Amino acid sequence: MLNLINASISYFFSYKSTLLFVHQKKYIETSIRAVVSLAATAAQIAVLFLARNYLFYLYIAVGSTVIQNAAIAVKTDRLFSYLREKKVSPLPAGTLKEICRNVRAMLLHRIGAVAVFNTDNLLISKFIGVAAAGLYSNYMMIRGFLNILINALFDAITATLGHLTATQTEANKQIAFRRLNFFSAWLFGWMSICLFCLYDPFIDIWLGKGYLLSKPAVLLIVLNFYFSSMRTPVNNTKSVLGLFWDDRYKSIVEAVVNLAVSVLLIRRWGIEGIMAGTLISTLAFPFWCEPMVLCHRGLHLSAKSYFRDYLLHLSVTIAAGVITWLLCCAADEGYIGFMLRCLTCAAIPNLVYLAVYRRTKDFAFYHHVLKHALRKKA
């Protein structure tokens, strides 16, 4: 009950934190949550050491959530004084109808996403065993940490993207999306290469060789990470353009296909079959459906150019990954070998990307932005 209460409290305040997000002031919410969370974590550690009582730990968590949201609500009220007005006009019927329509579509998207990305552990536990699910969870925990970083980064970008789509011309929207896609391809390609080359050495140092998955399983985890992450710029742009309705059933179909294919393949390939099912369901539907909706309904752009760029980015990432992997194989095991692998992963993929993209307009844009930022700091 306490965990449920803790998860539910934020829903009563979320509309105010949303205002901070769309006005590009999310740093205020982030600062408040960071300060309160650090204090709460320190208190929870103290309670576990001194009282050894899990209920007290949860009481602090609930109190922390209440304080965070109350502080954010008060700050939002001060920034946007109209929130305190008593006389409020109702929404126009057309606007309300459009909101309800989009919420229904978003609900289908969310149900499908949860079904696709949160059933693998259940299937592994059911068909292979809890021990295998534990090994898989170690890898997914690291991937989950990267997803937190990605979400934080793209939350900041999305608010700016929303402002741009509301104020700029269609040509500028297309340019902004192409630049965002280029940035994403570089970032997610580099992250994927790092994961593939460093997953096993890190798990080995952390837990030991007995906790390693097979190399095909690691490759499938990384491929799922890459292809799901590359959906981020498309889905974020669709979100700010309000394109929820056209592909509303896509996530449900994806979830059904994922479950069916995973159950079929698990009997032949084991844990690799489940991950292959997730990859197949991603490539079968969202891989082409989401960009098509965005290009045709939102940006009025040829989908061919998107898929051409996608294949180019994927090819460069594969080439950079093969080179990096071969160089990492020459490193020894242990801490020193792991550090050498880290340095290789930091340098080689980015050098390959730099060699391929250095003459492109998108790279020139980010190079100019970086130089301008460095000059301002200097």
N, C-alpha and C positions, 0 to 999 in steps of 0.2 A: 504493500500500500504506500509506503514512504517513497519507494522508487517511482511508483506511478504518479504520486503527487508532485514529486520533483520534476518529472518529465512534462507534466501538464501545466505547471504554473506559467511558464513562458508564453503559452498560447494566449493568455489573457492580456499580455502586454505587447505582443509581436507587432501590432499595427503601428505602434509608436517607434519601435526600432526600425521598421520599414521606412518611415519618413526620413530618418537619418541616412539610411542607405541610398534612397533615390536622390537626396540632396547632396550626395557625395561627402557626407560627414560621418561615415561609419567608423572612422578613427576614434570618435567620441565613445561609441558603444564598445569598441575593442579595448580602449583604455580602462573604462569602468570595469568591464568583465575581467581584464587581466589583473587589476589591483585586488578586486574582491576574491577572485579565484586563488591567487597566491596566498592571501591571508587565510582563506578557508582550507586550503591544502595544508598549510602549516598547522592549523588547529586540528585537522583530521589526523595528521601524523602524531601529534601530541596525545590525542584521545586514544589512538590505537596502542601507543606505547604505555600510557598510564592506566587507562580504564579497560583496555582490551574488550571494548563493547562495540559491536557493529551498528547497533541502533543509534548510539551517540554519533557515530560517523555519519549516518544518514540524516540525523537531525541537523548537523552542520551543513550538509549538502543542500537540504531544503532551505535552511536559513540563508545560505549563500545565494541560491537562485532567487529568493524573494528580494534580498537586498540589491542584487544586480539589476533586476527588472524594475524595481521601484526607483532606483537612482537614475536609470535610463529614462523612465517615464517622466520624472521631475525635470531632468535636463531637457527633454524634448518639449515639454510644456513651456519652459522658459524661452527656448529658441523659436517656437512657433506659437505665438500668443493666440491665434485663432482657435486653437484646440480648446481653450477655456471658454469660448463663446457658447451661450446657452441657446441662442436662436439659430437653428441649423435647418437649411433647406434640404428637402429630400432630393435624392439623385434623380435625374431624368429617366423615364422608363426605358428608353433605348440604351442608355449607358448601363443601367442595372441589368438589363437582359444580356448585354454583351459580357458583363462581368460574370454572371451566373453561367453563361455558356462556356467561357474560358475556364472557370473553376471546375466544371464537370470534366472538361478535357484534361486539365491538369491532374485531376484525381486519377483518371485512367493511366496517365503517364507515370504517376507516382506508384500506383499499385504494380504496374508492370516492372518498373525499375527495382522495386523491393523484391519482387518475385525472382527476377533474373540474378541479382547480385547478392542475395542473401539465402539462397537455397543450397549452394554448393556444400557448405558444412553439414547440412542435414543429410544430403545424399551420401556424402562420404561416411558419415557416422552410421547410416542405415546399411549401406551395401558393402563397406570395406572395414569399418571399425572406428572406435573412438580414438585409438592411438594414431591412426592415419590422419584423422581430423585435427589432432593436436599438432602434428608435423606441418600440415597445411596452414594452420592458424598462425604459426610462427612466421611464415613467409607473408601471409596476408596482413599481419600486424605492421610489418615494415612498409608494405605497400599502402596500408591505411594511413600511416604517418605522412607519406608523400601526398596522398589525396587531401589531407588536411591543409598542407602547404599550398597545394594547387587551388583548392576552394577559396582559401584566404586571398590568394593573388587574384583570381578571376572575379571574386566578389568586388574587389576594388576596381577592376577594369570594367565590370558590367555597368556600374553606375555611370561612369564616363561614357560608355558606349550608348547607354540609354539617352543621355543628354544629346549626344551626337545625332542619333537617329531621329530625335524629335526636332532638331534645329537645322540639320544640314541637307544638302541636295542628295539625290539618289546616287550620283556619281561619287560623292564623298563617302557615302555609306558603303559602296562597293570597295572603294580604296581602303577604308578602315577595316572592313572584314578581311580583305586579302592580307593586310599587314598583321592582323591578329592571328590569322591562320598560319602565316609564316613564322611568327613568334612561337606559336604553339608547337609547330612541327619541329623547330629547333630544340625547344625546351623538352618536349615529351620524348623526342628521339634520343636526346642526350640522357635523360633519366632512364629510359628503357635499356640503353646500352650499359649504364652503370649498374642497374639492377641485375642484368644477366651476368655481368662479369664479377659482381661483388656479393651477390646473394649467398652462394655456397661458402666462400671464404669467411664471410661474416658469421654465418650460422655455425660454421666449424669452430671459430674462435669463441663464440658466445656459448654454445651448447655442446658441441662435439660432433663428430662424423655420424654418430648414430641418429642424428636428427635431420639429416639431409634427405631431400626428395631426389628423384631421378632427374637427369638433365633434361629429358623431354618435358617433364612436368614443370620444371623451372622455366623452360622456353615458352610453354603455353601460358604460364602465369604472366610472363613479361609481355607476350603478344596481346593478351587480354587487357593488360594495363595500357599498352600503347593505343590499341584501337578504341577502347572506351574513353581514354583521355583525349584522343583526337576528335571526339564528339563534342568536347567542351566548347570550343569557339562557335561551332554550329548551333548548339542548343542555347548558349547564352545570347547569341544574336537573334535566334528565333524568339527567345523569351522577351527581349526588349522590344521586338516588333509585334508581340502579341500573337504569334503564330502557333497556337496550341491545338486548334480544332482539326486541321486538315489531316494530321497523322495521329489522331487520338487513339485509334485502335492498334497502332503499330506496336506499342509496348506490351499490350496483352498478347498479341500474336507472338511476339519475340519471347515472352515468358513461357508460353505453351510449347513453342518449338524447342526452347532451351531445356525444359524439363523432359520432353519426349526424347530428344537426341541424347541427352546426358544419360538417361536410364538405359537406352539402347547400347550406347558405347561403353558404359561402365562395366558391363558383363564381359566385354572383350579386352578393353584396355585398362580397366581399373580406374585409379584416381585421374590418370591422364584423360580418360574418356569424358569425365565430368567437365574438365576444363576445356576440352575440345568442343563439347556441346555448347558451352557459353560462347566460345569464339565463333562457332558456326552460326548460332542464332544472331550474333552481332553483325556478321558479314551478310547474312541472308536478308535482313530488314533495315535496321537503323543506318547501316553503312551507306546505303544509297537513298533511302526514303527521306531521312532528315535533311541532307543537302539539297535534294530535289525540291522539297517544300520551301526551304529557305531561298534557293536561287530563283524559283519561278514565282512564288507568292510574295516574297519579301524584298529581295534585292533586284528582281527582274534582270537576272544575270544568267548567262549560259552555264548550265551544270557541267558541260564538257570541260570548261576551263578549270573548275574546281577539282574535278577528278584527275585532270592532267597534272595539276600542281600536286595533288595528293600522291599520285604515283611517283612523281619526281622526288618528293620529300621522303617517301618510303624507301625508294631505291638508294638514295644518299645515306639514309639511316642504316640500311642493311650493309652497305659497303663500309661505312664507318664502324659498325658493330663487328664485322668480320675482322677488320684490321686490328681493332682494339682487343678483341678476344684472343687473337693469335699472339699479340704482344703480352697479354696478361698470362697466357699459359706458360711463358718463360719464367715467370716470377716464382719464387719458392713459397712454401706454406709458412704459416705463422704470422706474427705481428709485422715483421719487416716486409714479408711478401705481400701482405694485405695493404700496407702503406704504399708499396710500389704500384700495386694494382690501382689504388685510389688516384695516384698521380697520373698514371696512364689514362684512366677514365676521364680525368679532369682535362687532360691536354689533347689527346688524339682525336676524339670525336669532334671537338670544337675546331681543331685545325682543319679537319676534313670539311666540315660545314663552311668554314671561312674560305677555303680554297674553291668550293663550288659556288657559293652565294655572293662572294665579295663584289661582283660587278652588277648585282641585281638592284632594282629600285627599292625593294623592301629592305634589303640590308643597308643601303645608303641612308634610308630614313632613320633606322635605329642607330646607325653610326653617328648621324647628326644629333639625334636626341641625347645619346651618351656623351658626346663631346660637349654639348651645351650644358648638361648637368654637371660635368666635371669642371667646366669653367666657372659655373656659379658657385660651386663649393670652394674652388681655389680663391 
